[in-house]
Structure formats: C-alpha cells, structure tokens
Amino acid sequence: MANIDPWKRLEAYIVNVEKALEKIDMDDLPSSFKRVVEMAKLYLSDSKYYYEKKDLFTSLACIAYAEGLIDSLRHAGIIEIGWEPLSKLLERPKVLVAGGFEIIHPGHLYLFRKAWEKGRVYVIVARDRNFEKFKKRKPVIPEKQRLEVVKNIKWVHEAVLGDEEDYLKPVLDIKPDIILLGPDQWIDEGKLKKQLDDRGLRGVIITRLEKRINRGLYSVTRIIKEILRIHGCCKQEKN
C-alpha cells in the first residue's frame, strides 16, 4: 500500500466519503444533524474541486474534514454506516455508459448512479451526426453542450464524444471493465461482446439495467412533447 500513487489514494478516499454520504437517510435526522451532513457534503464538493485543480493537499484536507464530520455522527450513534476497505476502492473497475443524453432527466441520473455503484464512470456522448442517424431527427442540444453537461454530473469521472465513423473506437480507447446499457438501448449484449472480442478487447462484462424509471417526465420524448404542449397553449392564449 505504501507505493500507491497518492492521487489514486486520494480518489479512493473521496469515493469512500461519497459512498458514506449516499447511505445517510436525511429524512430520519433532526435538523441540527442535517446541518452537519450538509457541511460534510460541502467539504466533499470542495475536495473534488481541488482534486480537479491538482491541489492534492487542499483536497486531502477538505475530504478529511468531511470524513471527520461523518465519523462524529457515527460514533455518537446518530447514523449507522461502515467505511469500505481502501484496497477495494483502489481497484474500482472502469464502467462505461453511452448515449445521446440530449436533455438530462432523472432516468439518466439513475443510470449514472447505478454505474457509479459498480465503479469509476466513463461516458461516451453521441455525436450530432450519429444522433440524427439513430433518432431520425436532429438533436435539440448540440454535442459539445451535451458533453459539457455530462462532464459536470457528480457520478461521472470522465466523458468524451463518440466517433462519427466507428462507434467502438472510444470504447477501445477507454478499455472498460464493465459496460452498463440502458434498458432501451438498441444494441444486443451478445453482438456487442463479439464485436469487442473480434477487435481484441476481451473480458468486458456487459450488463443492462433491468427496467427504466417510468414516473413523470423521465423521458426526453415526454419532455419535448410537454414543452410543445405548453408552448402551443401559450401561443393560443396570445392569439
């Protein structure tokens, strides 16, 4: 453990605190303790910010404060959580998710969170040209803007644009351990595995979410229809 890259160790430390915060049920906490948890979340956010800025010591200090706040609640019997072994977190697999991510909604966030539970999340965002090819329409949000939004989702470690000619190229570049498909994504798991095997990327675990969230506006199509409905009503009222 002594020869571990300090940046990888810090990343594992951050993930451990993030996982602990995910387990805390805020609804069961008195308001005074909720404030302590919110402070821990702020320190976590600061730690991730300084991590991205390559300021190791400030990032480490922030995450240590966050851990201390969580541990104080744990030792006081206010919350019940366990810390994961550092060795396990250091070996977090690469988990790949891909899609258009045109208008981010809770269904997308659910997918990213489930991917994050499995490991470090890498995302491939579809190019405009490929989006139009598969969706049979132009995207409302252009590719660079969609990429920027995905990059700033807290569960995402890294996001890149896809390749216009070869959709497997970024997959081969990332070399994921796991590919997590959405419940409605078009590609067949067996076909994808064979394609990756044929191109030298073997041993990738390909899995799929069992079902999509289906409550309210948990779909880009539904969101667009609702925007058009409201916009149509507004136009009629003006007339």
Secondary structure, DSSP 8 states (H G I E B T S, - for coil): -TTS-HHHHHHHHHHHHHHHHHH--GGGS-HHHHHHHHHHHHHHHHHHHHHHTT-HHHHHHHHHHHHHHHHHHHHTTS-------HHHHHT--EEEEEE---S--HHHHHHHHHHHHHSEEEEEE--HHHHHHHHSS--SS-HHHHHHHHHTSTTEEEEEE--SS-TTHHHHHH--SEEEE-TT-SS-HHHHHHHHHHTT--S-EEEE-SS---SSS-SHHHHHHHHHHHHHHHHHHH-
